[in-house]
Amino acid sequence: MVYIEINSVKLITLLNNHSGRSKINLTDSLKQLFRDTAAELTGAARRLFMAKVVKQLGSGGQSQAAPELGWNRGTIRKGLHELENGITGIDNYTGRGRQPCETHLPERLADLKAIVDRQSQTDPKFKSARLYVRLSVREIRHQLVAQTGYLDHEWPSNETLRQKLNQSGYHQRRVLKTKPQTKIPETDAIVDQLLKINQEAKDNPTTLRISVEAKATVKLGAFDRGGQTRVCTTACDHDFATETVTPYGILLPHSDELFTR
């Protein structure tokens, strides 16, 4: 088999020059050439090339090109229409393929937003406009089934729900442990008041100032508390004793005396 090596531009020029002459005889080499050239082209250029080839095939060109070249009849008819009218159609590529779930189920997306809106919160640091959801996708799905009346199989998959949440601006974040409040707004005022009272008590000779501090309650007994000794000492292995004591100390700031128990 002999293949004709020619680029698509030269081939289209050849077809233009051949217009109005005798019909093209489809040999095996020409079939392969037409297929390869059509595969290199896209969109309107491909349809225009297919229309010109069918035109040169003469009457019944569409019926001949479809089985011989493997071309789609609908594409051929569209190309012929564009060739005869001189108007190139706009390809709706975005309308092809599988449509998003909200196209088929628009009310379901509204139900999804209604669920998460009640459980969402803004960025605590106010550094972004993101909304964070405290519910997992599995829990959101459970609430959707319970509140909307739709069955579980009537909802999209969990992965689709997760993607729709992200696309709508709802994001999950790790749950933070509760942090103790180290300082309240009244802290400074409390400290100032204590300093004032201490100074008044210090200046008043009839007032006795004391400072009391207590330690953690411990059991009484010969227990090993992690200390060290130079003599061999035997300690209890378990805390059998029930008696306890709470160590505390009292300081007299005026005389710098310390009393402990």
C-alpha positions as CSV (number, residue, x, y, z in Angstrom):
1,M,0.0,0.0,0.0
2,V,1.3,3.5,-0.9
3,Y,0.6,6.5,1.3
4,I,0.7,10.0,0.0
5,E,2.7,12.3,2.4
6,I,1.1,15.8,2.3
7,N,0.2,18.2,5.0
8,S,-3.4,19.4,5.7
9,V,-2.9,22.9,4.3
10,K,-1.7,21.6,0.9
11,L,-4.5,19.0,0.9
12,I,-7.2,21.6,1.5
13,T,-5.7,23.7,-1.3
14,L,-5.7,20.7,-3.6
15,L,-9.4,20.2,-2.8
16,N,-10.2,23.8,-3.5
17,N,-8.4,23.6,-6.9
18,H,-10.2,20.4,-7.7
19,S,-13.7,21.9,-7.1
20,G,-15.9,21.6,-10.1
21,R,-13.9,18.9,-11.8
22,S,-14.6,15.2,-11.9
23,K,-15.3,13.1,-8.8
24,I,-12.5,11.8,-6.6
25,N,-11.9,8.1,-6.8
26,L,-11.3,6.9,-3.3
27,T,-8.3,4.7,-3.3
28,D,-6.8,3.1,-0.2
29,S,-4.0,5.7,-0.1
30,L,-6.5,8.6,-0.4
31,K,-8.7,7.1,2.4
32,Q,-5.8,6.9,4.8
33,L,-4.7,10.4,3.8
34,F,-8.2,11.8,4.4
35,R,-8.5,10.1,7.8
36,D,-5.1,11.3,9.0
37,T,-5.8,14.9,7.8
38,A,-9.2,15.0,9.5
39,A,-7.6,13.6,12.7
40,E,-5.0,16.5,12.7
41,L,-7.8,19.2,12.4
42,T,-10.3,20.2,15.1
43,G,-13.6,22.1,15.3
44,A,-14.7,24.1,12.3
45,A,-11.6,23.4,10.3
46,R,-12.2,19.7,10.5
47,R,-15.8,20.0,9.5
48,L,-14.9,22.3,6.6
49,F,-12.3,19.7,5.3
50,M,-14.8,16.9,5.6
51,A,-17.4,18.9,3.7
52,K,-15.0,19.7,0.9
53,V,-14.1,16.0,0.6
54,V,-17.8,15.0,0.5
55,K,-18.4,17.7,-2.2
56,Q,-15.7,16.2,-4.4
57,L,-17.2,12.8,-4.0
58,G,-20.3,14.0,-5.8
59,S,-23.8,12.7,-5.4
60,G,-24.1,10.3,-2.5
61,G,-20.8,11.6,-1.0
62,Q,-22.2,11.5,2.5
63,S,-23.3,7.9,2.2
64,Q,-19.9,7.0,0.8
65,A,-17.7,8.9,3.2
66,A,-19.5,7.6,6.4
67,P,-18.6,3.9,5.9
68,E,-15.4,4.4,3.9
69,L,-13.8,7.1,6.0
70,G,-15.5,6.5,9.3
71,W,-16.9,10.0,9.5
72,N,-20.1,11.0,11.4
73,R,-23.0,11.9,9.2
74,G,-24.1,14.7,11.6
75,T,-20.7,16.3,11.5
76,I,-20.6,16.1,7.7
77,R,-24.1,17.7,7.4
78,K,-23.0,20.5,9.8
79,G,-19.8,21.1,7.7
80,L,-21.8,21.2,4.5
81,H,-24.2,23.7,6.0
82,E,-21.2,25.9,7.1
83,L,-19.6,25.6,3.7
84,E,-22.7,26.5,1.7
85,N,-23.7,29.4,3.9
86,G,-20.3,30.8,4.9
87,I,-21.2,30.9,8.5
88,T,-19.2,29.0,11.1
89,G,-21.1,27.6,14.0
90,I,-19.9,28.1,17.6
91,D,-19.1,24.8,19.3
92,N,-20.8,24.4,22.7
93,Y,-17.9,22.4,24.3
94,T,-19.0,23.4,27.9
95,G,-22.5,21.9,27.3
96,R,-21.1,18.5,26.6
97,G,-20.4,15.7,29.0
98,R,-21.9,14.9,32.3
99,Q,-23.7,17.9,33.9
100,P,-23.2,18.7,37.6
101,C,-25.7,17.3,40.1
102,E,-27.3,20.7,40.8
103,T,-28.4,20.8,37.1
104,H,-30.6,17.7,37.8
105,L,-31.3,18.4,41.5
106,P,-31.4,22.1,42.0
107,E,-33.5,21.9,45.2
108,R,-31.0,19.5,46.8
109,L,-28.2,22.0,46.8
110,A,-30.5,24.5,48.6
111,D,-31.3,21.8,51.2
112,L,-27.6,21.2,51.7
113,K,-26.8,24.9,52.3
114,A,-29.7,25.1,54.7
115,I,-28.2,22.3,56.8
116,V,-24.7,23.6,56.9
117,D,-25.6,27.3,57.4
118,R,-27.0,26.5,60.9
119,Q,-23.7,24.7,61.8
120,S,-21.1,27.0,60.2
121,Q,-18.8,29.6,61.7
122,T,-16.4,32.2,60.4
123,D,-12.7,32.2,60.6
124,P,-11.9,32.9,64.3
125,K,-8.9,35.0,63.4
126,F,-11.0,36.9,60.7
127,K,-8.1,36.6,58.3
128,S,-10.3,35.1,55.5
129,A,-13.9,35.0,54.4
130,R,-14.1,31.2,54.7
131,L,-16.8,29.4,56.5
132,Y,-16.0,26.4,58.6
133,V,-18.4,23.5,59.1
134,R,-18.4,21.5,62.4
135,L,-20.2,18.6,60.8
136,S,-18.7,15.7,58.9
137,V,-20.1,14.9,55.4
138,R,-21.5,11.6,56.8
139,E,-23.4,13.5,59.5
140,I,-24.6,16.1,57.0
141,R,-25.9,13.3,54.8
142,H,-27.7,11.8,57.8
143,Q,-29.4,15.1,58.6
144,L,-30.4,15.6,54.9
145,V,-32.1,12.2,54.8
146,A,-33.8,12.9,58.2
147,Q,-35.0,16.4,57.5
148,T,-35.8,16.5,53.7
149,G,-37.7,13.3,53.3
150,Y,-35.5,12.0,50.5
151,L,-34.1,8.5,50.7
152,D,-30.4,7.9,51.1
153,H,-29.9,6.6,47.5
154,E,-31.6,9.7,46.1
155,W,-28.7,11.9,47.3
156,P,-25.3,12.1,45.5
157,S,-22.3,10.3,46.9
158,N,-20.4,11.6,50.0
159,E,-17.5,12.7,47.7
160,T,-19.9,14.8,45.6
161,L,-21.4,16.4,48.7
162,R,-17.9,17.2,49.9
163,Q,-17.0,18.9,46.6
164,K,-20.2,20.9,46.6
165,L,-19.5,22.1,50.2
166,N,-16.0,23.2,49.1
167,Q,-17.3,24.9,46.0
168,S,-19.9,26.8,48.1
169,G,-17.2,28.1,50.4
170,Y,-17.7,25.7,53.3
171,H,-14.5,24.1,54.6
172,Q,-13.7,21.7,57.4
173,R,-10.9,22.3,59.9
174,R,-9.5,20.3,62.8
175,V,-11.3,20.7,66.1
176,L,-9.2,22.7,68.6
177,K,-9.0,21.8,72.2
178,T,-10.5,24.2,74.7
179,K,-7.9,26.6,75.8
180,P,-8.2,28.1,79.3
181,Q,-8.6,31.8,79.5
182,T,-5.4,33.0,80.9
183,K,-6.4,36.6,81.3
184,I,-9.8,38.2,81.6
185,P,-10.5,41.9,80.9
186,E,-10.8,42.6,84.6
187,T,-7.4,41.3,85.5
188,D,-5.6,44.6,85.4
189,A,-8.3,46.2,87.6
190,I,-8.1,43.3,90.1
191,V,-4.3,43.7,90.4
192,D,-4.5,47.4,90.8
193,Q,-7.1,47.0,93.6
194,L,-5.0,44.4,95.4
195,L,-1.9,46.7,95.3
196,K,-4.0,49.5,96.7
197,I,-5.4,47.3,99.6
198,N,-1.9,45.9,100.4
199,Q,-0.4,49.4,100.5
200,E,-3.2,50.6,102.8
201,A,-2.7,47.6,105.1
202,K,1.0,48.1,105.2
203,D,0.6,51.8,106.2
204,N,-2.0,50.9,108.9
205,P,-0.2,49.8,112.2
206,T,-3.3,48.1,113.5
207,T,-3.6,45.7,110.5
208,L,-1.7,42.4,110.4
209,R,-0.7,41.3,106.9
210,I,-0.2,37.6,106.3
211,S,0.5,35.5,103.2
212,V,-0.8,31.9,103.2
213,E,0.1,29.2,100.6
214,A,-1.1,25.6,100.7
215,K,0.4,22.6,98.8
216,A,-1.2,19.4,97.4
217,T,-2.7,17.0,100.0
218,V,-0.4,13.9,100.6
219,K,-0.8,10.6,102.4
220,L,1.0,10.0,105.7
221,G,3.4,7.1,105.7
222,A,6.8,5.7,104.7
223,F,6.4,6.2,101.0
224,D,8.9,6.6,98.3
225,R,8.4,10.2,97.0
226,G,11.4,10.2,94.6
227,G,13.9,11.6,97.1
228,Q,17.5,10.5,97.9
229,T,19.1,9.4,101.1
230,R,22.6,8.3,102.2
231,V,21.3,5.5,104.4
232,C,19.4,2.4,103.4
233,T,15.7,3.2,103.8
234,T,12.7,0.9,103.2
235,A,9.6,2.5,101.8
236,C,6.1,1.2,101.2
237,D,5.4,-0.2,97.8
238,H,1.7,0.9,97.8
239,D,-0.3,3.7,99.3
240,F,-2.2,1.7,101.9
241,A,-2.5,4.5,104.4
242,T,-5.7,6.6,104.6
243,E,-4.4,9.5,106.8
244,T,-3.5,12.7,104.8
245,V,-2.1,16.1,105.5
246,T,-2.2,19.3,103.6
247,P,1.1,21.3,104.0
248,Y,0.8,25.0,104.1
249,G,2.8,28.0,105.2
250,I,2.1,31.4,106.7
251,L,4.4,34.3,106.1
252,L,4.4,37.6,108.0
253,P,5.7,40.1,105.5
254,H,6.2,42.8,108.2
255,S,8.7,40.7,110.3
256,D,9.7,38.3,107.5
257,E,8.7,35.3,109.7
258,L,7.6,32.0,108.2
259,F,5.4,29.4,109.9
260,T,4.9,26.0,108.3
261,R,2.8,22.9,109.1
